[in-house]
């Protein structure tokens, strides 16, 4: 196979992955419309009227200036059956004082403080806090400074009423508006991540492994939450994406954002490998077949997209034809614009803002993302050679 044939195959694979992503996100949106219609037909149904107690755990470490924002959003939530546990991880500032003062000014709200003298691992911290004070049927961890939308908890809990087999619902993370490159990068990254989660949820392939997933901004059943970090008979959990449940996360610095993106992609790649390898495909299980196909296209796209971008850049320089770069950028920008204007959670002003900023930001976004993809793939390859991933 010569270089031109390889390029054609690569472009076909990337196009197929992009089309699969668009179709999956559209199927997800249609499914949500049907679910809302079903709830509207039976508003008094016992299934849809369930309001389980939700435990919100907020790990905090020297977050005196931002912890109040998180607590204020929970107090203003439309979902009333909530208990809040602030797990202080050895803070040396006034974080504990702020939490105690806030609790005193809101005596009717269940706001508790679990404090450690020395800093420990966050997963161990939230696990200890829940064992000590938690009583909820559902549990969600939020980073200090995160702000929940007014109806986010109510909408997220509804996903458990829609499907009894659900173990977790991933919340739709959106970045607080930032004027710096890192803030714009984070906003665009979360926007495309949201679209990928829609497609993954539609194809019924978005699971997570016990002890391997990032616990933040995910509403768990209490049993699934207790299983995090422990070897259990049920190692793969079923997760859905709650696009209508918004949580606004603080803007990160560029270095922290790159590190977070790297960790997320590395965990996602390894998780997809394990979940795909554990699938038992049968003739009657079309969902598993779709899951395998989508995972394969996603992994293939990760491999070839950075290579295609590099190849087009080489052609533009070697042949003195900048149109090659413009053509590749236009194709990527078209996909980005589709993701922006298809997102029902964005207002008109947000869509216009993203569209106007796209020519500048999307170029930086894709260059950095391509570099991260290369590093993730290299790291995973080296890890696979030294210690192969275990499959359930």
N, C-alpha and C positions, 0 to 999 in steps of 0.2 A: 504494500500500500504506500503510494507516494504522499507527499505533504498535502497536495490539493485534495486528495481523497480523504485523508485524515481530517482536514479542515471541514469538509462537507459533512462527514459523520459527526464531528464534534458540534457543528452548528445545528444539525438535526437533533442531536441529543439535548442540547440546551433549549432549543425551541420546544421540544416535547415536554421538557421539565417545566418550562414557563407556561405552556398551555395547560398542563396538568395542574399547576398551581392556580391558574385562573379559574379553571373548571371546578376544582375542589372548593375554592373560596365562594364561588357562585352557588354551588350545591349547599354549602354551609348556610349561606344567607337564605336560600329557599327553605331549608329545614327549619330555621328559626322563625320564619314567617308562618309555617304550618303549626309550629308549637304555640306561637302566640294566638293563632286562630283557634286552636284546640282549647287553650285556657279560656278564651273569650266565650266559647260555647258552653263551658261548664265552670262558671266562676265560683260556684259554691261547692264544687267537688272536694271531698275530703283530701284527695291526693294533692291538689293544688293549694289547699289552705294550711298545710303543715308549716309551722314556723319553729324549727328546732333552735335550741340555744347555740349561739356562735361564740366561741372563745377566740379573742384577738390577742396575739402575743407580739409584743414589740421589743426586740432586743435593742438595747441602747448602750453606747459607750461614749461618754463625753459629748452628749448631744443636747446640752442644756438649751441651746438657741433654737432647736428645731423640733424637739419632742412635743411641745405644746401644739404645734400644727397638726400632728397626727392625732392627738387626743381630742382636739376640737372637732376634727372631721368625724370622729366616732361618736361624740356626743350629739352632733347634728344629724346623724344617720336616721333615715326613715325606718330602719329595722330596729325594733326595740329590745328584742331578746338577745342582748349582747353583754358579755363580760370582757373586761380589758385587763391584761396582765402586762405590765412593763417589766421586762427582765433586764435589770441593770447589770452590766458586765464589768464590774470593777471601775466605775467612773470616778475620776478625781475632781470633776467640776461640780456644778450644782444641779445635775440631772435629777438626782433623787429628791432634792428639795422642790424642784418644779413639779414633779409628779405628785408629791404629797400635798402641795398647795392646791394643785388642780383637783385632786380628789376631794379635798375639804370644801372647795367651792361648788362641787357637784355631788352632794351627798346621796342623791337618789340613783346615781350611776355606780355600777360595780366596777371600780377601778382599783386594781391591786398592784403592789410593788413587790417584786422578788429581786433581792439584791445579793450579789456575790462580792466578796472582798477582793478576790483576785480574778483576773480575766481568764476565761476558759473558752473552749470551742463553742461557736454559736449554736450548733445542732444540739450539743449536750446541754447548753443553757436553756433553750426553749423546751427541751424534753423534761428537764427538771422542773421548770416553771409550771408546765402543764400538769405534771404529776402532783405538784404541791397545791395548786389553786384551781386548776381547770376542771370544769364540769360539762363543757359543751359537747353536743353531738357532732358539731362541725368545728374545725380549727383552722385559723389562717394566721400566718406570720407576716408582719409588715416591717420593713426597715424604718428606722427612726427618720422622720421627716416626710414619709409617704403620706399622701392625703387621699382618702377614699371619697368617691362621689357619693352624693346623698342617698341614692337608691342602689348603690353597688352591692351591698351585702344582701339586700332583698332579692335582687336579680340573680346573684350567684347561688344563693340557697335554692332558688327555684329550679336550677338545673338538677339538683338531687331529687326533687319531686317529679321531674319529667322522666328520669331514668333511675330506677332503684339500683342498677348495677354500677353506677358511677362511683368511683372512689375519690375523685378530686376534680375540681374545676379551676382552671387557670384564669386568673383575672387579666383584663386588658390593660397593660402598662403603657402609660403615656408620660412623656417627660414634660416637666414644667418648662415653659418657654425660655430659651436662652439665646442671647445675641452672639455668643462666642461660637467658634467652630465646633468645640466639643458638644455644646448644647444642641446645635443643629444636627450634628452627626448622630447624637443620641436619639433625637426626634425621628430622623429618617430611619435609623436602625430599628427602632421599636415599631414604626409604621409597617415596614416590610416583614418584621417578625410576626406581627399580628396577622398579616395575610397568610404567611406560612402556617401559622397555628390553625387558621380557619380551614385550610386545605387538609392539614393533617387530621383534624377532628372529623371532617367530612368523610375521609377515606378510612376512618376508624382504625388508625394506626398510631395514634398518639398515646403511648403508655409511658410509664416511668418505672425505674427499678428501685426497690427498697434500698435506702441508704445512699443512692447515687445522685438524687436530684437536688437542685437548689430549692429549699423549702419556701422561699419568699413569694408573696403574691399568688399563692395557691390555696384554695379552700379545700381542706381535706375532710374526709370522714374521720371520726375519732380513732377508729381502728387502724386506718391507713396511716394516720399521723403517728400513732404509737409504734408502728412498724418501721418507721424511718430509722435507718442505722442499725437494724437488727435483722438477723437471718430468719426469715419466716417461710412457711410453706408456700405462701403466695408472694412470689418475688416480683411479679410484674403487675402493676396496678393500672386500672382503666381511668384515663383522664379525658375530660372534655374541655373545650375552650369557651369561656364566657365572655364573648366580645362586648356584651352590653354592660359588663361590670368594670367600671373604670377606676384605676388607681393611679394617681399622679406621683411620680417618683422624682426625687431631687436630681438636678443636673450634676454630672460628674466631671472631673477634670479629664483632659484628653488621655493622659497616661492610665488613669483608673478605668476609663471607658474602654480603651484598647484591651486592657487586662481582663475586664469583665466579658467583653465580646469573645476573646480567645477562650476563656473558660467555658462559656456557654456553648460555643461551637464544638469544642472538644468533647464536652459531656454529651451534647446532642448526637455527635457522630458515633460515639461509643454506645450510647443508649440505643440508637437506631440499629446498630449492628447486633446487639444482644436481643432486642425485641424481634428483629427480622429473623435471626437465626433460631429463635424459639418458636416461630410460627409453625403450626401444624396445618399444612395446606391440604384441603380435601376438595373433591369435585363440587360439593355443594356450598363451599365457603368462598363466595366471590369477594367478600371483604378482605380476606387474607391475601388473595391474589392481587387485588388492587394495592394492598399495603406493601407487598413485596415489590411490585412494579414501581410504585411511587418512591420507595426507599432507594431502589436501584438508580432511577433517574436523578434523584436528588444527589446521591453520592457521585454520579457521573458528572453532573453539572458542576459540582464543587471542584472536580478535577480539571475540567476543560475550560470553564469560563475565564479564569485568570490567564490560561494559556492563549486563548483566543484574543483577549485584550492585548497581551504582550505581542502576539503575532501581527495584529493590525497596526500597532505602534511601530513595529519593525518595518512593515511595508510602507507606512507613511514616511518614515525617515529615509529608507533605502531608495524608494521610487520618487521621493519629493512630491508626494501626493497627500496633502493633509485631509483630503476627502475620506480616506480610510478611517482616520480617527473620528471624524465627524459622523460617518455612517454608523460606526460601532456605538458611539455615544448616543446617537439618535435612537437606535434600537433599544438601548438600556433606558433612556429617558422616557420612551413610549411606555415601557412596562411600568416605570415609576409613576408616570402620570395616571395610568390606569388604576394602579393601587391607591393613589390619592383620591381620585374622584369616585371610586367604587366604595370607599369606606363610609358606612352610614353613621359612624360615631363622630366623624369630623364635621364641624360646621362650615358654612360657606366661606367665612373669613379665614379659617384655618386652611381650607383647600386652596384658596387663592394665594395665601402666604407661602405654602409649600411649593406651589407651582412656580411662583416668581423666584424663589430661592433655589429651585432645582438646578438651573444651569451652572451655578457656582458650586453648590454643596454636593450635588450628586457625583461630580467628578472626583472630589476629594473622598467622598464616602466610598466610592467603588475602588479607588486606588488602595485605600487603607484596608478595605474588606478583602481585596484580592491578596494582599500581603498576609493578612491574618489567616486566610484559607490555606496558603502555602505552608505556613508554620504549623497549623493544626494538622494538616495531612502528613507532614514530615514527622511531627511528634507521634501521631497515631501509628505511622508505619514503623518507627523505631520501637515503640511500645509493643507492637504486635510481634516484632521479631524477637524481642527479649523476653516478653511474657504475654503469650496469646490471650485474648479476651476469653473469659469463661462464658459458656452459654448454659442457660438453665436446662 
